[in-house]
Structure formats: C-alpha cells, structure tokens
Amino acid sequence: MLAKVLIALLMVVVTVFPACAGRPPSTMPTASPNASQNNTPMPTQNAAPAPNTTPTPNTSPSIPVPPATALPLSPIPDGSIKVERVFPDLSFREMTNLVQPDDASGLIFVTEQRGVIQAFASSQPQQGSYIFLDITDRVNRGGDEEGLLGIVFDPDYKRNGQFYVYYSAANPRRSVLSRFSLDQKNLKLADPQSEVIIMEIAQPFSNHNGGQLAFGPDGYLYIGLGDGGSAGDPQGNGQNLKSLLGKILRIDVRGLSGSGSYKIPADNPFINTTGARAEIWAFGLRNPWRFSFDTETGLLWAGDVGQNKWEEIDIISKGGNYGWNIMEGSHCYSPDTRCNQSGMTLPLVEYDHSKGCSVTGGYVYRGDNISSLKGYYIYGDYCSGNIWALGYEDNTVTQNILLADSGLSITSFGEDMEGNLYILSREGGIYTLVQKK
C-alpha cells in the first residue's frame, strides 16, 4: 500500500489528505479575501527605477531549480509525530514571527502583529517575557493582514546589534522595511529612535502584504511581497516586472549610509533587463507569506497563498516566474483555460481547499530531537491546522505526508539556533513537534 502511495505522489503534485477542520477564514493572509474599495493612487515605490519598457515575462526561458544536496531521507512512520505546547507560561497576541539570533544570548524574539517585539530566555521561560521594541506608534494594524509582519537579525548582530523589520504603515498605505539597533544605554532593548527606513512600497489594498525577511547564504537580504491585494491581482502586479509587488526581492543592506541607500547585487536576474526593477529575484507570486532557506542545501522554500482553490509550495530560484495571476498553483487562473505556461515554474506540491485555505510555509527540519524528520520540509495551513512533511531528493518530491492535524490556527513557524522547530498559534501559544513514545 505504501508503495502505491509513493508512486502516486511521484506522478502527480496534487496531495490527498483528510478534509480540513472547517474553521472560519483566516484573519492572516487569506486565500479569498474581501476586496478593498480603496483605489487611490499611491506614491511611487522607492529605490532606483530602471527604464520603462517591460518584457513579456511569461515567455522567458524556463529557470531550472538548483540541485539539492543528496540527503537520504528516512521514512516517517504513520502517526509517530504529535504537536505539543512549549513555554506554557508564555502567551502572546497575534504572533507573526519567532526568531533566535546567533549571539549566544539564548534569547528568543516574537513579533506581535500590533507592532511589539517580545523577548524571553529559552532556558528560563518561566521568568516571562519583556518588550524588546514597541513601534505601535508607526505600525498600521487597520487591516486583518496589516501590522508588524517580518523580522530578521543581521548575520553580524552579535557585533553590530542591528536587525530588520517589515511593517505596514498608513497615510499613505505602504509597507516599510527598516533597520533598528540596540539601545546603547541598555543592550537588552532596541532603540525605537534608531530606525533607518530602507524601503517604502506603496500598497493599494490592505491584504497580501507579504512581509517575510531572511538573509540568504550569500549574505543578501530577501524580502517577500504580495501582489498588492484585493482579489485576482486586479492591477496585474504579479507578472509586471516594473512593480515590486508579487515578488521576492534581493538587496544588499551592508554598509547602509542612510535611508534608501541599499545596493543591488550585481548578479540579480533583472539588473540589465530594460523596464524591470533590479531588486527582483523571483516573480509571479500571489502572497509568499512565509519562506526560509534550508541551512544545509541553501534552497529557498516558500509557501504561496492561493486565491480560492489551490495552495502551493515552491522552491524559489533566480529569475523564476511562479505563474500568478496566469496560474493558481498548476492550474490556469486567467484565462481559466488554455493559459500560456511558457517559462513558468510550477509548484512542487499543491493542495485544494478541502484540506485548508491558507498555506503557511515552514522550514526544512535540521534539529536533533526527531531523527525521522531530518531533511523534510515542514509546512502547515492556517485554516485547517494540518501540518505536512515534504521529502525532496535529487530534484524530486519523494514523499508528502500529513504529520498531524494540530487544531491550531498556524500563523507562522520558527526555528532556533539548534534547528528546533516551533509552531505559532493565533490563539497565543507556541508549539513544537515531538516523537510519540
């Protein structure tokens, strides 16, 4: 029976899992949101624009997925994994991220959507958390998907005390990428006045803000942006290389001299393309709410939230076109039949809305606590609470199994410096996966 299942998984990308738990639609990045009525023109996006003749992106040559390092994966026994709460003395409001910097402090940082960063000692969580940074005075929490959405610590944080956040702002509606620094009078806290605004991006609607931040193995900062919102990408941003919306960006923030002073890496794929924004690393994304780099292979994994039928998992490659809004998953969206898929990278796996409604990208598990999960990409769904493990070897999906129905509204995953995986619940608790005894 197991052999038949594995053969089926290799032949098709559609995954077959139990039906979702039927919870109400997400208040985080949703699959089929209500359209905003705000059509007011927004300011021009910051940073050096290129000339204004955009190529037709969906007819470009196919971009190959980078090869993965050979990592033999052990089969995961059915029913062997469960979800368990950790740090039970702690609870947070509308968590969006959990990160741990490489600074030997042992502190874990949690972002709350309202604009607060909390910190606590992972070895002594019973001592409680404290507010590391409060920027509620500049964060717009007006829309369900607006707020403090991303955080990443500088690779050299131990020396320079710098970190980066991504948040929503109002008047005009926009997304803000900023750098903050530690308070030199109290190194346990960040200085709210140290903000250096790196980039501001106009947002026409209140949803599909993206917000994920990550430093790649190359030392550059990667930024996830949704298509601008409403429903169906009415402005066509996903396929428009003049727009930063519906993209993953890649910029160099080392040596910033002031606001907007980031650099463009010389090997960015569209740096010499007439009319394209040079910051773009990949495009054709609807809302890459969460993505992460595998710490061993360097592959960039992303969960891209679908419209109203399909959720997808992708490996993001240089210059890749992931199809939106021509495609939703591996299916035609606009037009709804006979669409031109030339040059597009289709999902590794997808699932329909009987299994969930808003994918939450996770991490390739590299911890030591659950040997059977090592090398598997772990991801979930906000609406159903399902958590899956995806095996990928030699550029092929070898397994994609349901690990657990967590019963949680999964807003994000997190990872500590030891490779332990955390699951963030909208209800306020932090969870992890454990081996059943």
N, C-alpha and C positions, 0 to 999 in steps of 0.2 A: 504493500500500500504506500509506504514511504517513497519507494522508487517512482511510483506513478505520480505522486505529488511533485517530486523534484523535476520529473520530465515535463510536467505541465508548466511549472514555473519557468523553465528554460525556454519554452515555446511561446509563452505569452507574457505580457507585462502586467495584465490585469490581475490583481490579487483577490483571493476569495477568502473572506473572513466572516465571522458571525456579524449579524446586524448590529448597528450602533445602539447605544442605550436610550436614544430618543430624547436627550436633554435639549433645552431650548437653544436657539442660535447663539453663537459666541459674541461676547462683548469685546473681544480682542479681534485680530484680523479675521474677518468673516468671509465666508465663501460667497454669499449672495446678499450684500448689504443694501440698505435703502440708499437711493441716490440723493446726494445733497443738491439743493437748489441754488447754491452759490456759484454763479458763473462769472463773477467779476474778474477781469484780467488781473494777473498777479505780476509782481516785479520780475525782471529778468533774472535768471539763475546766475549766481556768482561764478567767477573764475573765467580764465581766458577762453573765449569762444574761438572756434575755427571758422574758416569761410563757410558760406551758406548754401552749398549745393550738396544735398544729401544723396548718397547712392541708394539703390533699392536693396535693402539688407537681406531680404529673404531669398535672394537668388545668388548669394555669395557661396563660395565653395564650402563644403562640409568641414567642420573643425573637429579633428579627432580628439577623443577623450584621452588624457595622458595615461600611460600604463600604470597599473598598480604593482607595488612590490609583491612578490609571491609570498602569501601568508596563509599557510594551511589552516583551515578552519575546522574546529571540531563540531559535530552535530549537536544541536541543543535538544536535550531530552524534553518531550512534551510535558507541560505542567510543572517544570522544575524551578521556575522563577516566580517570585511574588514581589509585590510592592509593599514597602514598609516605611512608616514615617521616621524621620531622623530629627534631631534637635527639637524634641517635643515641647520644650519650654518656650520655644520661639514661634511667633506668628507675625506675618507681615501683611500689608494692604496691597492688593493688586500687583503682585510681583511680575517683573518683566525680565530680569536677568539675575544670574548668580555667577560670580567670578572670584577667582583667587589669584592675586599677583604673585610673581616669583620673587618675593622679597624676604623670605624666611620668617615673616611675622606670624604666619598661621591664621591670619585674618581672612574671613570670607565676607564678600560685599554683595548686597542685594539691592537692586533698584526697585523702587515703588513707582507706579505709573504717575502718581501725583507730583513727582519731582523731588523725591527724597532718596538718598543712598544711605542704607543702614550697614553697619559693620558688626561682626561678632567674632570671637575667638573659637575656631573649630574644635579646639581641645577642651574648651570650658564654656560651652553654650549656655550652661545653667546660670552664668553670670549675666546673661541678657545681651542685648544689642544696644548700640548707640548711633546717633545720627552723625554720619561722616560728612555729608553735604546736603544742604537744603536749598534748592533753587525753585521752589514753588512760586516765587515771585515772578519768574520769567517763563515757566512752563505752562502751556495751554492744555488743560485737561477737558476741554469742552466737548470733544467728540469721543465716542467709545474707543477709537483706535489712536487717539492723540495722547500725548504725555511724554514722560521720560522713558524712552524705548530702547536705548542701547548704551553700553559701557564697555570699554576695554582699557586695560592698563598698558602703559608704554613698556616695550620689551626691556627698557633700561630704567624702569620705575624705581628699583632699589637705590639707584644713584640720583636720578633727577626728580623723583616724586611727581611725575606727570601722568595724567590719564585723560581719556577722551570720552565724551558723552554725545548722544544724539537725542534731541528732544523736539517737541512741537511748540511753536510759538504762534502768537496771534497779532493781528493788526499791523501788517497783513499776515494771513495764514501762511506759514512756512515751516520747513524743517531746518534745524540748526545743528551743525556739527561743531563742537567746541572742545578746547583743551583746558583743563584745570590743573592746579598744582597744590601741593600740600601747604598748609599754613606753617610758615617758618617759626611761629611762636608756639605752636602746638602740633607736632608732627603726627598726632593721632587723627587730626582733622584736615579736611580740604579747605582752602580759602575761597569762599564764594566770589570774592572780588578779583580772583586771578584769571578769570575767563578770557580766553583768546578765541574769538569766533573764526573758525577756519573756512566754513562754507555755509551759505544760506540758500535753500532751494524752495522756490515757490510751490505751494500746494493748492491746487484748485478745489479740492474737496477734503473732507475730514477723515476719510478712510484710506487704506492702503498706503500707510506711511513708511512701511519697512522699518528700518532702524537698527538692524544688526551691524555690529562693528567687530572686526577681527584683524589682527596682524598676521600676515602670511609668513611662511618660512623665509621669504625674500626680504622681510623687514618692512614691507609696504602695508599701508592701511587699506583694507577692503570695507566697503560701505554698501549696504543693501537698501534699495529704494523701490517702493511700489509704483504702480502705474499712474498714480495721481488720484485714484478713487472714482467715485460713482460706481457704475456697473458696466461691464463690457468694454472698458477703456475708450470712452467716447471721444477723447482727444487724440487717440492713436499713438500714445507715447511709447508703448512697448516696442514698436518697430521703427521708431523715429530716432535716428542717431544724433539729431540736433538737441534732443531732450535728455536730461539725466534721469528722468522718471522711468520706472520699469527696467532698471539696470542694476548691475553690481559694478561699483566704481573701484578704482585702484589709484591711490595717490601716495606721494612721499611727503610725510609730515616732519621729517627730521630737519632740524635747523630752522624752524619757523622763526621769521623775523617780526611777524605781526599778523594781524587779521588778513585772511585770504592769501597768505604767502606760501601756500603749499606748492609742491612741484609735481610735474607729470613724469612718471618713469619713462625712459626713452624707448622701452620695448612694449609699451601699451599698444594694443592691436590697432587702434584707430587714430593714432597720433599723426599719421600722414594721410588720413582719409579726408578729402575735401568735404566740408559741411558737418563732419562728425565731432562730437565732444570728445576731447582727447582723454578725459578721465575714465571713459567707459572701458570696462574689462569684459563684460558679457551683457547681452540684452535679450528682449523678448520675454521678460518675467512679469508676472502679474503682481505678486507680493511675496518676495523671498523673506518671509518674516524671520526665519532663523537659519543660519548657515554656520559651518565650522570646518576647520582644517583638521584632517587626520594627522596626529602628531608623529606618526611613523612614515606614512607614504606621502604626505603633503597634499593629498587630494582634497579638493574643496567640495563639500557636500552641502546641499541646500534642499529645504522643503519649500515648494512654491504653492501658495494657497490658491485654490481653484475658484471658478466663478460659481456654478451651481450644480456641476455634475462630477468633476474629477479633481482629485488632489494628487500631487506628484512629488517624487524625489528625483533630484538631478545631481550629477557631478558637473560642476561648473568648470569650463575650460576657456582658455584665452580666445576671445573673439566669438564665442559661441552664441548662437541665436536659439533661444528656447521656445520660440513659437508664438507666444501671446501677442496680439489677440487673434492671430490667424488660427492658432491651435489652443485647445484646452486639454492639457495632458497630451495624449497621442491622437486626439480626435479633432476634426475640423470644428472651428467655432464660428469664424466669419471669413468667407461664407460657410454655411453649415455643412456643405458637401463639396467635394471636388476642389478642396483648397490646395494651394501650391505649397508643398512641404520642402521645396528645394533648399538645401543648405541648413536645414534646421536640425537641432539635436533633440531627439525625443526622450521622454523620461526613462530612467532605469526601471522604475515601477510606478504604478498609479493605483488608486482605489476610488470607487464610486461612493456616492453619498448615502448608501445603505450601511457603510462602515464608519462614517464620520463626516464632518463638514468643513474642517479647517486644520490642515496639517501643521504640525509643529516639528520643525527639523531638530535633530539632536546631535549626537557625537558618535564617532567610532570608539567603541569601548576599549580602553587600554589599561584598565585597572587590574589589580591582582586578586580581588576578592571573589570574582566569579570567572573561573578559568574557561568555562564553556562559552562565554560571551566575548572573549577576546577576539578582536578583529571585526566584530559585527557592528554595523551602523544601527544605532538605536534611535527610533523616532516615534512620534505619537500623534494623537488627534485631540484637539481641544474639546470637541463636542461629545465624542463617544468615550473618551478616556482610554481608547485602545493604545497599546504600546507594541511595536513590532521590532524585530531584529532582521536586518538585511545582510546577507553574506555576499561578498563580491570578490571574485578571484579571477585573475587573467582576463580582465575586462568583461567579465560575465557575471550576471546575477546567479548565484548558486542556490540561494535559499532566501525566503522571505516569509517569516512565520510570526504569528501572533503570540507574543510573550504573555500578555496579561491584559485584562480589562480592569484598569486601575480604579474606575469610578470617579476619577478626578477630572476637573477642567484644566487641562495641561496648557499653561501659558508659555512655558519655556523649559529647556533643560540647562543644566550647568555642569561644570567639571572642575575638580580641584587639581592641585599640582601632582597628586598621586594617581590621577586618572580615574578617581571615583566619580560616578555619575549621579546627578541629582535631578529630581523632577519637581518643578514648581507648580503649585496648585493655586488656582484663582481663589480658593477658599482660605488661603493663608499659610498652609503648611508646606514644608519641604520633605520630599520623599526620596527613596532610593530603591534600587532593585537588589534583592537578596536571593541567595540559593536556598530553596526549601530543604529542610533537614529530613 
